Amino acid sequence: MMRSVPALALAIALLGIVPAGAQTPASTIADGREIALKVCASCHVVVSGQVQPPTLKPPAPPFAEIAARPNVTEASLRDFLTKPHGEARSVSAMPGFLMPSRQADAIIAYLLSLKGRK
């Protein structure tokens, strides 16, 4: 029995599946920004003019700089953020920690939203 297109769309939406090429919801990007301000801002400049500047001296690379790197992709960010002792971390001064996947998803969405911004 074939399902109707609206029923399939509803099922996909309920499962949280985002079709390839679809845009990330603005709420996920906003969540990523907020999580990054809470978790990452002590070392990185997450947004220019953030209320509390990084305490790390010198600060870690700003998020805008990280996003502008040509090799930064969803896959590379996911590997870096979710594998505290992975290969990507071996060449970084960033300490190893385990970030929950929901937080990683949101921060990745935020970082990728910065790509191409000047």
matplotlib code that plots the C-alpha trace (Angstrom):
import matplotlib.pyplot as plt

x = [0.0, 1.4, 1.5, 0.4, 2.9, 1.5, 1.7, 5.3, 6.2, 4.6, 6.5, 9.8, 9.1, 8.3, 11.5, 13.5, 15.0, 16.2, 16.3, 19.7, 19.9, 17.4, 18.2, 18.9, 16.1, 16.9, 16.0, 18.8, 21.3, 20.0, 20.4, 23.9, 24.8, 23.4, 25.1, 28.4, 28.1, 27.7, 30.2, 32.8, 33.0, 35.5, 38.1, 36.7, 35.1, 31.7, 30.2, 31.8, 31.1, 30.1, 29.3, 32.2, 35.4, 37.5, 39.6, 42.1, 45.1, 45.6, 42.1, 41.4, 40.5, 37.2, 34.2, 34.1, 37.7, 37.0, 34.0, 36.0, 38.5, 38.0, 38.4, 35.7, 32.7, 29.8, 31.7, 35.0, 33.2, 31.2, 34.5, 36.2, 33.4, 32.2, 35.5, 37.5, 40.6, 40.2, 42.7, 41.4, 42.0, 45.6, 46.8, 44.8, 45.5, 41.8, 41.2, 39.4, 35.8, 32.7, 29.9, 26.4, 25.3, 22.3, 24.7, 27.2, 24.4, 23.4, 26.9, 27.7, 24.6, 25.7, 29.3, 28.2, 25.8, 28.9, 30.5, 30.7, 29.9, 32.3]
y = [0.0, 3.4, 6.2, 9.7, 12.4, 14.5, 11.4, 10.8, 14.4, 14.3, 11.1, 12.7, 15.8, 13.8, 11.8, 15.0, 13.9, 16.8, 16.0, 16.6, 20.2, 21.4, 24.4, 24.0, 25.5, 28.9, 27.6, 25.1, 27.8, 30.0, 27.1, 26.5, 30.2, 30.1, 26.8, 28.1, 31.2, 29.1, 26.3, 27.8, 31.5, 31.1, 30.2, 31.4, 34.6, 33.1, 36.5, 39.8, 42.0, 39.0, 40.0, 38.0, 37.9, 34.7, 34.2, 32.1, 34.3, 34.4, 33.4, 30.3, 31.0, 33.0, 31.0, 33.3, 32.3, 28.6, 28.8, 30.5, 27.7, 25.8, 22.4, 23.0, 20.9, 19.3, 16.0, 17.6, 19.5, 16.4, 14.4, 17.1, 17.8, 14.2, 12.3, 13.8, 11.7, 11.4, 12.3, 15.8, 16.6, 15.2, 18.3, 20.7, 22.4, 22.0, 19.7, 16.5, 16.4, 14.6, 16.9, 15.4, 15.0, 17.4, 20.1, 19.2, 19.3, 22.8, 24.2, 22.7, 24.4, 27.7, 27.4, 26.5, 29.4, 31.7, 30.3, 33.0, 35.9, 38.7]
z = [0.0, -1.0, 1.5, 0.5, 0.1, 3.0, 5.3, 4.3, 4.8, 8.3, 9.1, 8.0, 10.1, 13.2, 12.9, 12.5, 9.2, 7.1, 3.3, 1.6, 0.5, 3.0, 5.1, 8.8, 10.9, 12.3, 15.8, 15.6, 14.6, 17.4, 19.9, 18.7, 19.2, 22.8, 23.6, 22.2, 24.3, 27.4, 26.6, 24.2, 24.9, 27.8, 25.2, 21.8, 20.5, 19.6, 18.5, 18.2, 21.3, 23.4, 27.0, 28.5, 26.6, 26.5, 29.6, 27.6, 26.8, 23.9, 22.9, 20.8, 17.2, 16.9, 15.5, 12.4, 11.6, 12.2, 9.9, 7.2, 6.9, 3.6, 5.2, 7.8, 6.9, 8.8, 8.8, 10.1, 12.8, 13.9, 14.1, 16.1, 18.5, 19.2, 19.2, 22.1, 21.3, 17.5, 14.8, 14.4, 18.1, 18.0, 16.2, 18.3, 21.6, 22.5, 25.4, 24.9, 26.1, 25.1, 23.7, 23.6, 20.0, 20.3, 21.5, 18.7, 16.1, 17.2, 17.4, 14.0, 12.5, 14.1, 12.8, 9.3, 9.3, 9.7, 6.5, 3.9, 6.3, 6.3]

ax = plt.figure().add_subplot(projection="3d")
ax.plot(x, y, z, "-o")
ax.set_aspect("equal")
plt.show()
